[in-house]
Each structure stands twice: as structure tokens, then as C-alpha cells.
Amino acid sequence: MHWAALKGAPDDPYVLARLGLFPLAAHAKAADEKGRLGQILARAATPGTDSEDIAALSALPPSMRRWAARLVAIHDREAAISLLDGGDREAIAACLLALNRAEDARIQLGRQPATNAEAAALLAHIAISDGDHAAARTALNDLMKDGGLGPILEEGAAAFTIDDLGGSAEIVENGPKVSVVIPYRDAAATLETAIRSIANQSWRNIEIIAVDDASTDDGPQIAERMAQSDARILTIQNKRTAGVYGARNSAIDVASGDYLTFLDADDWSPVERIARQVDRLDRHAVGIGNHIRMDEAGRPVAPRVFPIVRPVPITLLTRRNTLMNAGPFEEVVTGADSEMFARLEMVHGKQAIDRDSAVLLIARWRSGSLSDAQEGGLFGQERYDYRADWMFRHAGRAAPGLPAGPAAA
């Protein structure tokens, strides 16, 4: 609970490190052994972690060692492996893959079918790298099956991309309306796949709001063409601050659904996503699910090495009045998904969040994307600064060395 932790210990390096505020943790003074551990963890998140720090991290309990290994893996895969328990097969295999040791990763996972979603994602990556697309299709279907979802690829040996994903489920004709917001800018190459994945949802009472954020390509024409053949698709222009969050707020202003959720213009969701989330919301205030990233060759990938299967705030589904009461997305460059989710969690409590382990979104990953530059989690200073800013604001404090308001560009 970042708001409570920062209220009580805003200068503690351990608290700051556990909240992912590594630059602040690295410069904070340590008053005790736990504070010194926070400083070590902060250094572990940056290149050049020395052997003395690795030795200190190796003495931690297994769960803490695994978390430290996630930080180290971004810049030193071998050191990360040294921190992991031998039984943590998936994390070790991910590090081996990042070292281009695919065969060692396969041996680490074993020759049996995947027993969990993370293993399935890794096996799919290895299979595609080997040119075995039939095995990759099976592994990706196993990944979805692990979360209780149906297959997303037909059996066969052909190569595939995110644009080839599909699936089917029992149609749900009656139910409250769900507004799905899809902002886009210059997304002509991917927009149809994103919209189609929502239009094909088993939950039929859907409003798809495609928001053009000053595109210069054929994206608006694609959205208009799809709207002409499906009355559930509404096309609008972003009237707020330029950028994805201003576009989302423009769509929220006109949304008519009982529920709201989101999808980016280069992502894809399985056919069961909306029905599953509405059904699971029940007495919860917010629901979110897991996601994976998929590269141009169809391989599941993780910019931060492991885990490949992760929760993602963009999958949040909530009642419209819940979101309206929380206020709009902060109209910044990047990172406002996390702020909004944290804001909702702060208002309603952790017990009010439904966390679905199923993969409800597959994100398109390509080198040079906004995600590559800023969303890699431990990479961009701008993202760091904004994260610190909103966390301290939630706690009623100003972040050290940062302005008092949102870090808008």
C-alpha cells in the first residue's frame, strides 16, 4: 500500500525500493540494516551490480531473492540465475533464453507439456525460434487453457502473428452494456485487429469507441469502414490533451456503457475477455487480468526477462460510475494506467480488486515502440519521475526533487 508506506516512511530506502522508486532509494540515507538492503536493491536495478551486492542478495529469503533476481536480470542474466532457486525452472529458463541459450532453457523446462502459463509461454518462444510452429501453437493454446480460456490458434504447422489469433465461445446476448475504449494514432497497420478482437467478443452488448488522436495515416478510414458494418462501433476525435490518456478521457466523456474497459490499438484480446470480466466483477470494484507480449514472429517476450505472464492495468474493467467518481486519467505521456489502477485500489481497498490469472490481453511488441522506450519498467527516467510523483501525491506528500503536480510534458 504505497500511500500508507510513504506516509509513514517517505525517506526509507527499503520502502522506496519495494515501491520501485529505485533512484530515490539509492540516494536516501539508511538508518538500519533494512535501509541498507533497500540501497542494495536499488543498485541491483541498475547496470554494474558488484559481487559484494550479489553476495548480500544471495543471503535473502527465497521470495526476496527472486524479486531481486527480477531486477538484476535486466542487465545481468548470469547473476540473476545465481540468485534463483534451482526449482524456479521458468525464471531460470527465461534468463537462459535472454542469454541466447535456447537448448539449455528447453532442458531446464523439461520435455513434458507445460504445467503452467509461464512455462507454456517459454516453450512457445523456443518452438518458434526452432521453426516448430505446430508446437508453438499447442503451447500458446496451453497457455490460454491454464487460465480457463479456449484455444486461440488452430492446429497446423504454419507460421503466425498476433493478427492470426482467434477463438470462439458461447454467445452472451443479454447483459449490461460494456464500453471498450480504443485510442489510436497512426495505427493503420494494427487497428483492425484490435477492433475486431472486441467486435468478436462473446459478450454482445458492447460499445466500441475508436478515438482518433490526430492520425496522419489511413487509421480513421479503417475505423469508419468498420463502423459502417457494425453499429456498435463509434468513431470520435480526441478533444482533450494529445496522447493516449487524453484520447481515453475524450471517449469516457461520451461512453454510454454500464461498464468501461480499454484496449490499445496494437493489442488483441481473447473472445471470452469481456464476459469473463463482467461475470467475475460481482462484488468487486475493479477487475484486471494478465497479459503477454508477442513479437513480430509470434514469440512471447518479456522486456524485463521474467516473468512473461504479468498483470497489466490496461485490462481494468469497472463500472462506469466507479471510474467517473475516481476522476479522469492524468493526461501525461506514459504511465497513467498504473496511476489510475493505484488510485482505484487506494479508494476501494485491495480486497475490492479482482485479479484474474488468465491472459486477457496480448500486446504487440516491436523494437522502437513507446513501450520499448518508456514502458520497459526500469528504463525511462520520465516514467520513474512520474511514478514517484503520483505515489507521493497519493500519500499526501510531494516527491523529493519533483514538482507538486502531475509530471506532464
DRENPA-951286 format. One line per 4 residues: number of its first residue (from 0); their letters; for each residue x, y, z of C-alpha. Coordinates in Angstrom, 1 decimal. Example, Ala and Ser with C-alpha at 12.3 -4.5 7.8 and 13.67 -1.06 7.14 Angstrom:
BEGIN
0) AS) 12.3/-4.5/7.8; 13.7/-1.1/7.1
! end
This chain:
BEGIN
0) MHWA) 0.0/0.0/0.0; 2.2/2.8/-1.3; 0.1/5.6/0.2; 0.4/4.2/3.7
4) ALKG) 4.1/3.2/3.3; 5.1/6.7/2.1; 3.0/8.4/4.8; 4.9/6.5/7.4
8) APDD) 8.4/6.2/6.0; 8.9/8.6/3.0; 12.7/8.6/3.3; 13.3/4.8/4.0
12) PYVL) 15.4/3.3/1.2; 13.8/-0.1/1.8; 10.3/1.3/1.4; 11.3/3.3/-1.7
16) ARLG) 13.0/0.2/-3.3; 10.0/-2.0/-2.6; 7.8/0.5/-4.3; 10.1/0.5/-7.4
20) LFPL) 11.4/4.0/-6.7; 15.0/3.0/-7.2; 16.7/6.3/-7.9; 15.2/7.8/-4.7
24) AAHA) 16.1/4.7/-2.8; 19.7/4.8/-4.0; 20.1/8.4/-2.7; 18.2/8.0/0.6
28) KAAD) 20.1/7.6/3.8; 19.9/4.2/5.5; 19.2/4.2/9.2; 19.3/0.5/9.8
32) EKGR) 20.1/-2.9/8.1; 16.8/-2.9/6.3; 17.5/0.5/4.9; 20.9/-0.7/3.7
36) LGQI) 19.2/-3.6/2.0; 17.0/-1.1/0.2; 20.1/0.6/-1.1; 21.4/-2.7/-2.4
40) LARA) 18.1/-3.5/-4.1; 18.2/0.0/-5.7; 21.7/-0.7/-7.1; 20.5/-4.1/-8.3
44) ATPG) 18.1/-2.3/-10.6; 20.9/-0.6/-12.4; 23.8/-2.0/-14.5; 27.0/-2.7/-12.8
48) TDSE) 25.8/-4.6/-9.6; 29.0/-5.7/-7.9; 29.8/-9.1/-6.5; 29.5/-7.8/-2.9
52) DIAA) 25.9/-6.7/-3.6; 25.1/-10.1/-5.3; 26.5/-11.9/-2.2; 24.3/-9.8/0.1
56) LSAL) 21.2/-10.5/-2.1; 22.1/-14.3/-2.1; 21.6/-14.3/1.7; 18.0/-13.2/1.4
60) PPSM) 14.9/-15.5/1.8; 13.9/-17.2/-1.4; 10.9/-14.9/-2.2; 13.1/-11.8/-1.8
64) RRWA) 15.9/-13.4/-3.8; 13.5/-14.0/-6.7; 12.4/-10.4/-6.6; 16.0/-9.2/-6.6
68) ARLV) 16.7/-11.6/-9.5; 14.0/-9.9/-11.5; 15.8/-6.6/-11.0; 19.2/-8.0/-11.8
72) AIHD) 18.1/-10.0/-14.8; 17.5/-6.9/-16.9; 21.2/-6.2/-17.1; 23.0/-9.4/-15.8
76) REAA) 21.3/-12.7/-16.6; 24.0/-14.9/-15.1; 23.9/-13.1/-11.8; 20.1/-13.4/-11.8
80) ISLL) 20.4/-17.2/-12.3; 22.7/-17.3/-9.3; 20.0/-15.7/-7.1; 17.3/-18.1/-8.2
84) DGGD) 16.4/-21.4/-6.5; 17.0/-24.4/-8.7; 13.4/-25.3/-8.6; 12.4/-22.0/-10.2
88) REAI) 12.6/-23.5/-13.6; 10.6/-20.9/-15.6; 12.6/-17.9/-14.3; 15.9/-19.7/-14.9
92) AACL) 14.8/-20.7/-18.4; 13.8/-17.1/-19.2; 17.3/-15.9/-18.2; 18.8/-18.6/-20.4
96) LALN) 16.7/-17.6/-23.3; 17.9/-14.0/-22.8; 21.4/-15.3/-23.0; 20.6/-17.0/-26.3
100) RAED) 20.8/-20.4/-24.7; 17.6/-21.8/-26.0; 18.6/-25.5/-25.8; 19.6/-25.1/-22.1
104) ARIQ) 16.3/-23.3/-21.5; 14.4/-26.3/-23.0; 16.4/-28.7/-20.8; 15.6/-26.6/-17.8
108) LGRQ) 11.8/-26.7/-18.6; 11.8/-30.4/-19.4; 10.4/-32.3/-22.3; 6.9/-32.7/-20.9
112) PATN) 3.9/-30.4/-21.8; 3.8/-27.1/-19.9; 2.3/-27.3/-16.4; 1.6/-23.6/-16.2
116) AEAA) 1.1/-20.5/-18.3; 4.7/-19.2/-17.8; 6.2/-22.5/-19.0; 3.8/-22.6/-21.9
120) ALLA) 4.9/-19.1/-23.0; 8.6/-20.0/-22.8; 8.0/-23.2/-24.7; 6.2/-21.3/-27.4
124) HIAI) 9.1/-18.9/-27.7; 11.6/-21.8/-28.0; 9.4/-23.6/-30.5; 9.1/-20.6/-32.8
128) SDGD) 12.9/-20.0/-32.6; 13.3/-23.6/-33.7; 10.8/-23.1/-36.6; 8.4/-25.6/-35.0
132) HAAA) 5.2/-23.6/-35.3; 3.0/-26.6/-34.7; 4.5/-27.0/-31.2; 4.2/-23.2/-30.7
136) RTAL) 0.5/-23.3/-31.5; 0.0/-26.1/-29.0; 2.0/-24.2/-26.3; 0.0/-21.0/-26.8
140) NDLM) -3.3/-22.8/-26.6; -2.0/-24.5/-23.4; -1.2/-21.0/-22.0; -4.8/-19.9/-22.5
144) KDGG) -6.1/-23.2/-21.2; -4.2/-22.7/-18.0; -6.5/-19.7/-17.3; -9.6/-21.5/-18.3
148) LGPI) -9.8/-20.0/-21.8; -10.3/-21.7/-25.2; -7.7/-22.1/-27.9; -6.6/-19.1/-29.9
152) LEEG) -4.9/-20.9/-32.8; -5.9/-23.8/-35.0; -3.6/-26.8/-35.1; -1.2/-26.7/-38.0
156) AAAF) 2.4/-26.0/-39.0; 2.1/-22.5/-40.5; 3.8/-19.5/-39.0; 1.6/-16.9/-37.4
160) TIDD) 1.5/-13.5/-35.9; -0.9/-11.7/-33.5; -3.1/-10.9/-36.5; -3.9/-14.6/-36.9
164) LGGS) -5.2/-15.1/-33.4; -8.9/-16.0/-33.0; -11.1/-18.3/-31.0; -14.8/-18.9/-30.2
168) AEIV) -17.0/-19.1/-27.1; -20.7/-19.3/-26.2; -22.5/-16.1/-27.2; -23.9/-14.0/-24.3
172) ENGP) -26.8/-11.9/-25.9; -28.2/-10.3/-22.8; -26.4/-8.2/-20.2; -25.3/-4.7/-19.3
176) KVSV) -23.5/-2.6/-21.9; -19.8/-2.5/-21.8; -18.0/0.4/-23.4; -14.5/-0.5/-24.7
180) VIPY) -12.2/2.4/-25.5; -9.6/2.0/-28.2; -7.4/5.2/-28.8; -5.2/5.2/-31.9
184) RDAA) -2.7/7.4/-33.7; -1.1/6.3/-37.0; -2.2/2.7/-36.3; -3.4/1.7/-39.7
188) ATLE) -1.4/-1.5/-39.7; -2.8/-2.8/-36.4; -6.1/-1.1/-35.7; -8.4/-3.6/-37.5
192) TAIR) -7.0/-6.5/-35.5; -7.6/-4.6/-32.2; -11.2/-3.6/-33.0; -12.0/-7.0/-34.5
196) SIAN) -10.9/-8.7/-31.3; -13.5/-6.7/-29.4; -16.2/-6.9/-32.0; -15.9/-10.7/-31.9
200) QSWR) -16.3/-10.9/-28.1; -18.9/-13.5/-26.9; -20.4/-10.7/-24.8; -22.5/-9.0/-27.5
204) NIEI) -23.8/-5.8/-25.7; -20.7/-3.8/-26.4; -20.0/-0.2/-27.4; -16.6/0.2/-29.1
208) IAVD) -15.3/3.7/-29.0; -12.4/4.2/-31.5; -10.7/7.5/-30.7; -8.6/9.2/-33.4
212) DAST) -5.7/11.0/-31.7; -4.6/13.2/-34.7; -3.7/10.3/-37.1; -1.9/11.1/-40.4
216) DDGP) -2.3/7.7/-41.9; -5.4/5.7/-43.0; -6.4/4.6/-39.5; -9.5/6.9/-39.4
220) QIAE) -10.7/5.5/-42.7; -10.3/1.9/-41.4; -12.3/2.8/-38.2; -15.0/4.4/-40.3
224) RMAQ) -15.3/1.5/-42.6; -15.6/-0.9/-39.7; -18.2/1.3/-38.1; -20.3/1.2/-41.2
228) SDAR) -20.6/-2.5/-40.9; -21.1/-2.7/-37.2; -23.4/-0.2/-35.4; -21.7/-1.0/-32.1
232) ILTI) -18.5/0.9/-33.3; -18.5/4.6/-32.6; -15.7/6.8/-34.1; -14.7/10.1/-32.4
236) QNKR) -11.9/12.6/-32.4; -9.8/13.3/-29.3; -10.9/16.7/-27.9; -8.6/16.6/-24.9
240) TAGV) -4.8/16.7/-24.4; -3.0/15.0/-27.2; -1.9/11.5/-26.3; -3.4/8.2/-25.3
244) YGAR) -4.8/9.3/-22.0; -6.4/12.5/-23.4; -7.9/10.2/-26.0; -9.3/7.9/-23.4
248) NSAI) -10.8/10.7/-21.4; -12.5/12.0/-24.6; -14.0/8.6/-25.1; -15.1/8.3/-21.4
252) DVAS) -16.9/11.6/-21.8; -19.2/10.1/-24.4; -19.4/6.4/-23.3; -22.8/5.1/-22.6
256) GDYL) -22.0/1.7/-21.2; -22.7/0.4/-17.7; -19.1/-0.8/-17.6; -15.8/0.6/-19.0
260) TFLD) -12.6/-1.1/-20.2; -9.7/-0.4/-22.6; -7.6/-1.8/-25.3; -4.6/-0.2/-27.2
264) ADDW) -4.7/-0.1/-31.0; -1.9/-2.6/-31.4; -3.2/-5.2/-28.9; -5.6/-8.2/-29.0
268) SPVE) -8.0/-9.8/-26.5; -9.4/-13.3/-26.4; -13.1/-13.7/-27.3; -14.1/-14.5/-23.7
272) RIAR) -12.4/-11.5/-22.1; -15.4/-9.2/-21.5; -17.9/-11.9/-20.5; -15.4/-13.3/-18.1
276) QVDR) -14.5/-9.9/-16.5; -18.2/-8.9/-16.1; -19.0/-12.2/-14.6; -16.1/-12.1/-12.1
280) LDRH) -16.6/-8.5/-11.1; -19.6/-9.3/-9.0; -19.0/-7.6/-5.6; -15.6/-6.2/-6.6
284) AVGI) -15.0/-2.6/-7.7; -12.3/-3.3/-10.4; -11.1/-6.4/-12.3; -7.8/-6.8/-14.1
288) GNHI) -6.1/-9.7/-15.9; -2.8/-10.9/-17.1; -1.1/-10.3/-20.4; 1.8/-11.3/-22.5
292) RMDE) 3.8/-9.5/-25.2; 4.2/-11.1/-28.6; 6.9/-10.1/-31.1; 6.6/-10.0/-34.9
296) AGRP) 7.5/-13.7/-35.2; 4.7/-14.7/-32.7; 7.1/-15.3/-29.8; 6.0/-14.4/-26.3
300) VAPR) 8.6/-12.0/-25.0; 9.4/-10.0/-21.8; 11.4/-6.8/-22.0; 12.3/-7.3/-18.3
304) VFPI) 13.2/-11.0/-18.9; 10.8/-12.7/-16.5; 8.0/-13.3/-15.8; 6.5/-13.3/-19.3
308) VRPV) 2.9/-13.5/-17.9; 2.2/-10.4/-16.0; -0.8/-8.4/-14.7; -1.5/-5.2/-16.8
312) PITL) -3.5/-2.2/-15.7; -5.0/-1.5/-19.1; -7.2/-4.6/-18.7; -9.0/-2.9/-15.9
316) LTRR) -12.8/-3.2/-16.1; -15.0/-1.3/-13.8; -18.5/0.2/-13.5; -18.8/3.5/-15.3
320) NTLM) -19.8/5.4/-12.2; -16.8/3.9/-10.3; -14.4/5.3/-12.8; -16.3/8.6/-13.1
324) NAGP) -16.1/9.0/-9.3; -12.4/8.4/-9.3; -11.8/11.2/-11.9; -10.2/11.2/-15.3
328) FEEV) -6.9/9.6/-16.4; -4.0/12.0/-15.8; -3.1/13.3/-19.3; 0.6/12.6/-19.2
332) VTGA) 2.9/10.9/-21.7; 3.2/7.4/-20.2; 2.3/5.5/-17.0; -1.2/6.8/-16.2
336) DSEM) -2.6/3.3/-16.4; -0.7/2.4/-13.3; -1.7/5.6/-11.5; -5.4/5.1/-12.3
340) FARL) -5.3/1.5/-11.1; -3.5/2.5/-7.9; -6.0/5.3/-7.3; -8.9/2.9/-7.6
344) EMVH) -7.2/0.4/-5.3; -6.5/3.2/-2.8; -10.1/4.3/-2.8; -11.7/0.9/-2.7
348) GKQA) -9.1/-1.3/-1.0; -7.1/-4.3/-2.2; -10.0/-6.6/-1.3; -12.1/-4.8/-3.9
352) IDRD) -9.8/-5.8/-6.8; -10.5/-9.0/-8.7; -7.1/-10.2/-10.1; -7.7/-12.8/-12.8
356) SAVL) -4.7/-15.0/-13.6; -5.9/-15.6/-17.2; -4.2/-14.0/-20.1; -6.8/-11.4/-21.2
360) LIAR) -4.6/-9.4/-23.5; -1.8/-10.0/-25.9; 0.3/-6.9/-26.6; 2.2/-6.4/-29.9
364) WRSG) 5.9/-5.9/-29.1; 8.2/-4.3/-31.6; 11.5/-2.7/-31.2; 11.4/1.1/-31.2
368) SLSD) 7.8/1.3/-29.8; 6.7/3.6/-27.0; 6.7/0.6/-24.8; 10.3/-0.2/-25.8
372) AQEG) 11.5/3.3/-24.9; 9.4/4.1/-21.9; 7.3/1.2/-20.6; 10.1/-1.3/-20.1
376) GLFG) 9.6/-0.6/-16.4; 13.2/0.0/-15.3; 14.3/2.1/-18.2; 12.9/5.6/-18.6
380) QERY) 13.7/8.5/-16.2; 10.5/10.3/-17.2; 8.4/7.2/-16.2; 10.3/7.0/-12.9
384) DYRA) 9.7/10.6/-12.1; 6.0/10.3/-12.8; 5.7/7.1/-10.8; 7.4/8.8/-7.8
388) DWMF) 5.2/11.9/-8.3; 1.9/10.1/-8.2; 2.9/7.7/-5.4; 3.9/10.6/-3.1
392) RHAG) 0.8/12.6/-4.1; -1.4/9.6/-3.1; 0.3/9.7/0.3; -0.4/13.5/0.6
396) RAAP) 3.3/14.3/0.1; 5.5/15.9/-2.5; 8.1/13.6/-4.0; 11.7/14.7/-3.3
400) GLPA) 13.1/16.9/-6.1; 9.9/16.7/-8.2; 7.1/19.2/-8.9; 4.0/19.0/-6.8
404) GPAA) 1.6/18.2/-9.8; 1.5/15.6/-12.5; 4.7/15.3/-14.5; 3.0/16.3/-17.7
408) A) 5.2/17.2/-20.7
! end
